[in-house]
Amino acid sequence: MLRALRFLAILAVLVWLALWLADQPGSVILNWRGYRLDTSFALMLVAVAVIAIIVALVYRLWINILGLPSRIIRSRREKRRRRGYLALTRGMVAVAAGDPDDASRQVKRAEGLLGEPPLTMLLSAQAAQLTDDETAAGKHFSAMLDNPETEFLGLRGLLNQAMKRDDWREALKLARRAYRVRPKSRWVASTLFDMLTRAGHWAEAEATLTESVKHHLVGQADGHGRQAALKFQRSLEAREQGNDAEAVKCASQAHDMDPGFIPAAVIKARSLVDSGKMRKAASLIELAWQLQPHPDFVHVYWAAKGANDAAQKFKATQHLAGLKPDHPESCIAVAAAALEARMWDKAREYLQPMVASGGSVRACRLMAELEESEHGDPARGREWLMRASHADPNPAWVCNHCGNAVAEWSALCGKCGNFDSFAWRAPAHIVSLASEEAEMPAALTARANE
């Protein structure tokens, strides 16, 4: 509609101009070399316009003739490039389909058509890997390092090869270089962090994690949890080196980052007790117990409360358990303290509800000890020990990745090597956690056979 209106407007202007020239024709006289030309102004204007159009067309034709060879060359080059990219695409499809023969054919075709090695190096390396020719693939990946546009792809390929052959030293070297090239790559940052923790480079791992949190590659909550684990690991390292002050400092920093981190809370509370800050130590344990009850808290809490005899220990434990009364660990802690204080009714009061629904190994073992200590009944004690063999397993540090269960927390899982993967919970199967637990049923059985 707008085009039609525009055309009508232009046509109207031209008609008006023609009529205006017809009403005022004027005259033009041209003398040149003895020739005289008499004409009207309108006719001369039309002649000039026609001549200008003819000159413009001739000039345009001449320019097109001059540029024809270059256009033919560009057209052929573009057609060749399209065929090269088509071969490159087909080669990638062949790699994805696991067809090494077709992938090799398409690589050669793409190399011949494109004449740009950086575009085909990755495909060549992948085609070589399909035929298990890691040496040739490594050469292609290494060649990619010389080009800034393909350096990262080459590093990733070489890094994967090094990890595949378990060459962790070379893999760490390549991961560091890849991190320098692409510090904001989530894959690179995660891979480098995992390798640094596996190698025990805790300070560098902590710096890498800090940068990852800064670049939003790792969430704040997850980052704080990992930083706490790294700080605590450095605390353990300092303790092994005899630097107790640094060990306590790192453990305190770990607790400040993650108040629910049980090992750090225990170490910090012990340091407060050693410093005579009993009230602060007790408050710390009480807060930690509300977050996640753990048996290691009980002995530190006794020390913080100055509980020296069995009755004082029971009273302190009962107060601590009251902060989270429905948790199984609270019932176990009070029952164990009651047994030590020879408060048989109190011990039974806390154990009976637990074993009524099956109970855990510790609950059944405590019931065996209760029957033996209160009634001197070895037969009942053996019954509870038999029930313990089929009861739910005791809580342990369980790897969230592979399910490995251990008695003591560690930064790395000894089975799968994952960092900070342990959580305090009941494992899927019964695992012997500590020597004292293994010795308890043996001691009770020996006493029952006397």
N, C-alpha and C positions, 0 to 999 in steps of 0.2 A: 504494500500500500504506500509506504513512504517513498520507495523507489519510483513508483508511478507518479506520485505528486512532484517529486524532484524533476523527473523527465518532462512533465507538462510545464513546470516552471521554466526550465531551460529553453524548451521549445517556444514558449510564449515570449521570452526575451529575444530569441533569434528572429522571430517573426516581426516583433516590434522594431528591431534594428534594421531589418530588411525594408520595412515600410518607410522608416525614417530616412534611409539612404535613397529610396525611390523618390521621396518628396523633395529631397535636396541632393540631386545627382552631382552637381559641380562639374568641373572639367579639368583634365590633366593634359599638358602638352610636353612631349619628350623629344628633344633634338639630340641626335648622336651621329656624327660622321656623315652628315648630309641627309640623314633619314629623319623624318618627322612623324611622330605618333600622337594622334589626337584621340582621347578616350575619356570616359567618365571616371570619377573618383571611385565609385562603387565597383566598376569593372576592374580597375587597377588593383583595388584591395583584394578582390577574389583571386586575381592572377598571382599576386604575391603570396597569398595563403596556399594556393595549389603548389607553387614552386617550393615553398618551405616544406610542405608535406613530402614532396618527392625527394628532396635532399635528405630529409630525416630518414626516410625508408631506405634510401641507397646507403646511407651511413650505417644504419642498423644491420643491413645485409652484409656489408663489408666486415663489420665487427664479428658477426656470427661466423663468417667464412674463416677469419683469422683464428677464432677460438675453437673451431671444430676439432682439430687434432687433440688438444688438451682435454676436451670434453669426452672424446672417444677413449682416451687413456684413463680418465677418472671413472668412466662407466665400467670399463673392463676391470679396473682395480676394485671398484665397489662390488661388482659381481663376484670377483675372486674372494673378496673379504667375506661376503655373505656365505659363499660355499665353505670357506674356512670355518666360520662360526657354526655353520650347520654340522660340519665334521666334528668340531669341538663338542657340540651338544650331544651328538650321537655317541661320541667317545665316553662322555660322562654317563650317559644312559647305559652303555655297555659295562662300565665299571660298576654301576649300581646293580646291574643284572648279573655280575660275576662272569662276564664273557671276555676273557683276556685276549682272545684272537681278534675279535671285532674291535676291542678297545685299542689294540696295537695298530690295526689298520687305520682306524680313524685318527690316531695320534700322528702317524706319518703323513696322512692326507692333510691334516690341519697344519702341521709344521710346514709342508710344502706350499700350501695356499696362503697362509698368513704371514709366514716369514718373521714372526714375532715370538721368539723363544719363551719370554715370560708368561705368555698366555697358554703355552702348551706344556710347560715344565711340570706343573702339578698333575696334569692328566697323565703325562709320561711316567711320573713317579707312582701314581696310583695303578697304572696299567702294569708296571713292573712288580708292584706288590701283589697283584692278582696272580702272577706266576711265581710267587715266593722268591723273587729275585730282589732281596733286600739290599744287596750291594749296589745294583743299578738304581734302585729307588733312592738310596742314600746319596749317590752322585747327583741325581736330579735335584734332591732337596738342598744339597750343598751349593749347587750352582745358583739356586734361587736366593742365596744369602747375599750375592753380589748386587742384586737389584733392590733398591729401597722399597719398591712396590710389592715385591714378593718375598722380602726378607722374613716377615712374620710367618708366612705359610711354610717357608723352608724350615724355620726354627721349630714350628709345631710338628712337622713331619719327622725331623731328626729327634725331637724330644720323645715322641711316641715310640720311635724305634729304640731309643735308649731305655725307655721304661719296659718295653717288651722283652729286651734281653737282660733286664735287671741290672743295667749299668747305671746305678743311682748317682754316682759321682758325676758322670757326664750329663745325666739328666738334670741334675741340680745346676750345673754350669749353663746348660741351654735354657733352663727355666729363668735363671737370673737375667740372661741376655734378652729373652722374650719379654720379661717384665720391664726392662729398660725401654724396649721398643714400644710396647703397648701397656703402660701402667694401669690403664683403666679397663683392661679386659678382665671380665669376671673369671673366665677359664684360666687365664695365666696367673692371676692373683691367688686363686684357689689351689692350683697345682703347685705353685711355688711355696705357699704356706704349708701344704701337706708334706712336701719334701724337706722343708726346713725343720719341721717338727720331727719327722722320721730320723733326720740326721742329728737332732739334738741341738740345733742352733736356735736356742730359745730367744735370745735378744733380737736376732734378725727376724725371727718369726713374729715377735711382738711388734716390731717396726712395720713389717708388711701388713699385719692385721690392722694396725692403726691407720695406715694409708687406705686400706680397703674400706674401713668404716667411713673415712673422710670422703671417699669417692662414691659412697652409697652402694658398694658392691656387697657389703655385709650389713645386715640389720643391726640397729643399736643394741637390742636385747641380746642377740646372738653374739655380737661383738664383745659386749661386756662379759658374757659368760666365758668366752674363749680367753679373753684377756686375764680374767681371774685365774683360769686354769694355768696359763703361762706364768703368771706371777707366782702361783703356788709351786709350780715345777722349779722355778728359779730359787724358791725358798728351800726346797728339798736339796737342790744342787749346792746351795750355800751351806746347808747343814752338813752335807757330806764333806765339804772342804774345811769344816771347822769354824765357819764364820756364822756364829749363832746370831749376832746382831743383825746381819743382813738377812738371815733366814726369817727372823721374827718380823723384820720390816716388810719383806715381800709377802709374807703370809697375811699381815695386817692389811696391806694394799689389796690383796686378793679378796679378803673378806669385805672391805669397803666397796669393791666393785660388785660383788655378788654376796649379799648377806646370807643367802641360802646355801652357799657352798660349804658343805659340812667339814671337809678336812681343814680348810682355812679357819673356820670358826673354832675348831678344837685347838689349833696351834695358837691362835690369838688369845683365846681364853686362858690357856696354860701360861702364856707369857704375862698376862695380867695377874694371874695368881702368883707367879714367881716374883712379880714386882710389888706384891702386897696390895694390889688393887682388887680386893675381893668382891666389893659391891659391883664394880664394872664387869668383872668376870661373870658373876652370877646373872646380871642383867643380859649380858651377851648370850649366855647359854639359854636363858629363858626365851629370848627372842628367837634363837635358832631352833629351839624345840618346837615352838609354835609353827615355824615354817616347815620343818622336816625332822621329826624325832629320830634319834640315832643313839645306839648304846654307848658310843664313845663319849657322849656328852655327860653321862651319869657320873663317872669318876671325877671329871673336872669340876662338876657342880658340887660334889661332896667336898672337894678341896676348897672351893670358893665359899662354901657355907660353913667351913670348919667342922664338918661332920666326921668325928673320929671313931666313935663306937657304933655298933650295929643299930641301936635305937635312933641315934641322930641321923644316920644314913637313911633309915626308913622314913623318918619324918621329912628329910630334905627331898627324897625321891618322890614321896607322896605329893609334896608341893609342886615339884616340877611336872609330874604326870598330870596334875590337875589343870595345867595350862592347855592340855589336849587330851582329855580323859577318855575319849572314845577310840583313840588310836591304839592298835595292838602293841606297839612298842612301849606305850605308857603302862599297859597292864603287865607286860613282861618285866619291865624295870621295877615296878612296885612289888610284884610277886617275888622276884629274886632278892630284893632288899628285905622283904618279910621273912624269907627262908633264912637269910643270914642272921636276922634278929630273932629267929626261932618263934615267929608269930605265925603259927600253923594256920589258924583260922583266917587271918588276913591273906596269907598266900593262897589258900584255897578259894577265898572270895574273889580274887582277881583271876585265878587260873581257870576255875570251873566254867565261866561263860565262854572262854576261848576254846577249851577242849570239847565243849558240848557240840560244837559244829565241826569238829575235826581237829582244829588247832594246828599249830606249826610244830616243827621239830623241837624248837626250844621249849615250847609250852609243854609238850609231852615229856621231855627230859626233866623239866622242873617238877612235873607231877610225879615222876618216878622218884626224884630226890625227896619230894614231900612225903610220899608213902613210906619210903625207907627211913627218913629222919623222924617222922612223927610216930609211926606205928611199928617201925622195925619189921615191915612186911616185904621181904624180898620177892615174893611171888607177885604181889601187886606192882612192885617196881619193875619186874621183868615184863609184865603186861604193857606197862606204859612205854617201855623201851621198844617193844615190838610195834606198838602203835606209832612210835616216832619214826620207825623205818618206812612207814607208809604215809606219814603226815606231809602237810605242805612244807616245802623247803623254807629255810630261814631267809630273810632278806640278805642281799649281798650286793656288791657292785657289779652290775650286769651291763655288758656292752650292748648298746641299742642297735648296733650294726650286725653283730654275729652271734649275740647271746652268750658270749663267754662270761663266766661268773668268777669273781675273785674276792678275797677277803679285804684287801687293801686297795684304795684308789690309786690309780696311776694315770699319767697324762696320755699314754699310748696303750691301746689294747695289745696284749702280747700275742693274740691270735690273728687279728685282722690288720693291726697296725693303725687303726683309726685314732684320731686325736680327740680327746675330751668326749668320748662316747659312753662313759660309764655313768650309770644312774643307780641310786640306792633303791632297790625293789626286790621282790621275790623272783628268783629265776624260774625258768620253765621246768627244770629238773633239779634233783637234789645234788648239791655240790658240797664237798667238805671244805669248810671255810677257814677253820683255824685248828691248831693242834689241841687247844684246851677243850674244844667241843668234841673232838674225836676221842679225847681221853676220858670224858665224863661218863659215857655209857660203859666203857671198859672198867672204870673204877667202881661203878655201881654194881656191875655184874660180879666183879671179884668179891665185893662185900656181901652180895646176895648168896654167893656160894660158900661163904665161911660157915 
